[in-house]
Amino acid sequence: MTTSPLQPTPRKASPEQLEKLGEHAASLVKTGDRVGLGSGRAALAFVRALGRRVREENVGIIGVPTSVLTEQVAREAGIPLATLAQTDVLDIAIDGADEIDSHFNLIKGGGGNLAREKVVESIANRLIIVVGEEKIVQHLGTSFPIFIELIEFSLPVVIRRLQEMGASVTQRTNSDGTPFITDNGNPYLEARFHSPPSTGGSTLIPDPAALDRQLHNIPGIVETGLFIHMADEILIAYADGRIEHRK
């Protein structure tokens, strides 16, 4: 998406905005709810705010975390936790996203937890996404690649298949240069899909659902960061202090 000088790219949400967003999201949880606890800055702000409600308002809930870090933060916040073996359905799940388009399709996985997030959120009756305004885009692929978790054995095969599809592919690494490994023990790729030069070479994704199906047909891919038709509602924090609730 081309940004004009009259419409500057929104600033990244501040810690204060995220705290307000987390408190708003936590207010939507009711006593008795089974809650999916997301990962990332906005989602962890929600987890901490929900923990305060548990401690101060005696709100009785059960949480299912989407990452090892989320589990740690939830335990520190005093949230009772359950596993997927103990919970077959969630009343509500609240998580962040890297990009959201007008159809509520998402790119997620910038934090490296996309597979666990998708599994947990697939059993939620209500998925609410919490983001700063900078995450709202006209088309997915505006700023972020597609994140892909895969098994180590398949790495060269998957990379070649993605390149044959026109993607530039990077394996995620840690700050010390070692391969990034997910909580599931898998490597992680970042893929940008380019349209032909004759059409401008854009990385925008015209049909996210079709691309997701193509990616899932590649043996070795565990999960993708395309979350299609999963989100029910969005909470958006704006720089002026507003929080918009879209359904």
N, C-alpha and C positions, 0 to 999 in steps of 0.2 A: 504494500500500500504506500503510495507516494504521499508524503506529508507536506502541505503547503506552508509557506512562511507565516500565513495567517492562522494556522492551526498547529502550534508547536506540539511535539510529542509530550504527553503528560508526564510529570515527574513521578519517579518511583515512590510508592507509598511510604510515608515516614513511620517510625516506630509508634508515634502517638496515634496516627491514623489506624494502624493495624491493631493497636490496643482497643480503640473505640469500636472497630469492626468486630474484633473478637468478642467484646462484651455484648454487642448487638446479636451476634450469632448465638452466644451462650443463652441469651434470654429466650430463644426459640425452643430450647430443650425443656421438656416437662418431666416431672417426677414419674418414674416408671419406665422412661425411655431407654431403649438399647441404642447406643450411639456409636457410629463410626467416627474415629478420631483421625483426622488427616495429618499430612506432613507439610513442611514448608513454613515460611515466616508467618503468613496469615493464619494458617491452620493451627500452628502452635500458640499463637496469641489467643485463639479460641479455646484451646485446651487449657491454658492457664486461667482464662476467665471462667470456664466451666468448673475448674477445680475450686475457684473462690466461691461459686454458688453452692457446690457440694459442702464446703466447710462452713460457710456463713449462713446459708439458707436451708441446710439439711436436705438438699434436693437429692433424692434417691435415684441414681441411674447406674447403668453398667456401660463401660466403654470397651470398644474393640480397636486397638491401635493399628495403624497402617505401616509402621516402621519401628525399628529398634529405638531410635531417638524419641519418637512420639511416645512409646511405651515408657521410657525413662522419665520424660517430662510429665506424663499423666500420673505416674506413681508418685513423683515428687509433689504434684498438685493435690494428691489425695483422692484421685478418681479410682473407684473399684473397677477392675478389668476382668474381661472374659476372653476366651479363645474362640476361634471359629468352630471348634469341636463342641463348644458349650452353647453356641448361639447360631440358630439357623436363619434368623431374619433380624434386621435392624429397623428400628422405627425411623431413624434419621441418621444421616452422615453429613459431616461438614468438612470441607477440604478446600485447598487453594487450587490455582491453575496458572499456567504460563501465558496462555492465550484463550480467549473466548470469542466465537463469532456470533452473528446475529441469530443463528439457529441453536445456540447453546451448545454447539460442539466445542470440544476442548483440545488443546495440547497441554499435556501434563508430563511430569517426569524430570523437570529440571533439577529436582532434589535427589533423583536416583531411586525413587520408590514406586515407580508406576505400576509394577505387577501386583504388589501387595495392595496398593490403593484401589486398583480395578477390581480385585477379588473382593475386598471388603465392601466396596461401594456397589457391587453387583447385587448384593443381598439387602440393600437399603430401600425402604419404601419411599424415602424422600432424600434426595441428594441436593444439598445447598453448597454452592461454590462462593467463597469469600475472596475478593480481589481488590486491589487498587485500580483506579480508572485506567492506568497505563496498560492493563491486560486486555482491554476490550478492543477488538480489531474487526475490520470488515471481512477479512479472509484469513484463515489459518495459514501459518507460514510467513507472516509479516515480519516477525523478529526472531522466532525460535525455530530450530530444526525439529524433526520428528525423533523422539528418543525411543530407543529399541533395546530391550533386554533379551539376551540370547544365551544359549549354552556355549561354553568355551570350545567344545569339539567342533561346532559348526561355524566358528568365526570366519575362516577364509571363504567358505562357501557363501555365507550370508553377505559378506562384503562384496563379493563378485556379483551376486544377484542384484544387490542394491545399485551397484555401479551400472549394470546392464539396464536398469530402470531409469538411468539418468541422474542418479544421486551422487553428490559428493559426500563421502563418508569419513567420519573421524571416530576413533575409539576414545572414549573418555578416560582421562588419566587423573591421578591425584596430583597435588602440588609438587611432590617429589619426583614426578614422572612415572611412577608405577601405575599399572592399570587399575582403574576404579572398579571395585567389585561391589555388587549390590548386597543387601541383607540376605538374599537368597543364594549368594555365592557365585553370581554370574557376572560376566562382562557387560559392557554398556556401549552402545553406539549412538552417534548423533548424525542424522542423515538429512541433507537438504536436497530437495527434488527441484531440478531446474527445467523450465519449459524451453523449447527450442529457441536458439538465438533469433530466428525469424519472427518470434512472437514477443521478443524483449528479454528472454532469459530470466523471467521472474521465478521466484521461489514460492509464490502464492499457491495454495492447494485448491483447485477448483471443485474437487469432489472428494472430501475427506473420507466419506464412507467407502467409496470405491478403492481408494488407496489403502485403507485399513484392511479391506478384504484381500487385496493383492499381497500385502505384507504378511498376513496370517497364512498365506499359502506357501510361504518359504519355510522349508523344514529347518528347524533349529531356533527360530524366533520364539521366544517365550511369550512376550507381550509387547505391544506398542503403546506409545504415549498419546495416541488418538482415542479420545473418549467420545464416542458417537451416541447421541440420543440417550445420555445417562443423566445429565443435570436437569433438575426440576426448577430450581430457583437460583438467583444470583444476588449476592449482597456486594455492592460496589462502594468503595470509599473514595470520595473526591477531596481534592486539595483544599476546597473551601469549607470542609468539615461535614458536608452532607453524606449520608449513607442512603443509597437507592436500593430498593428491594424489587427486583424484577422476577416475574413469574411467567 
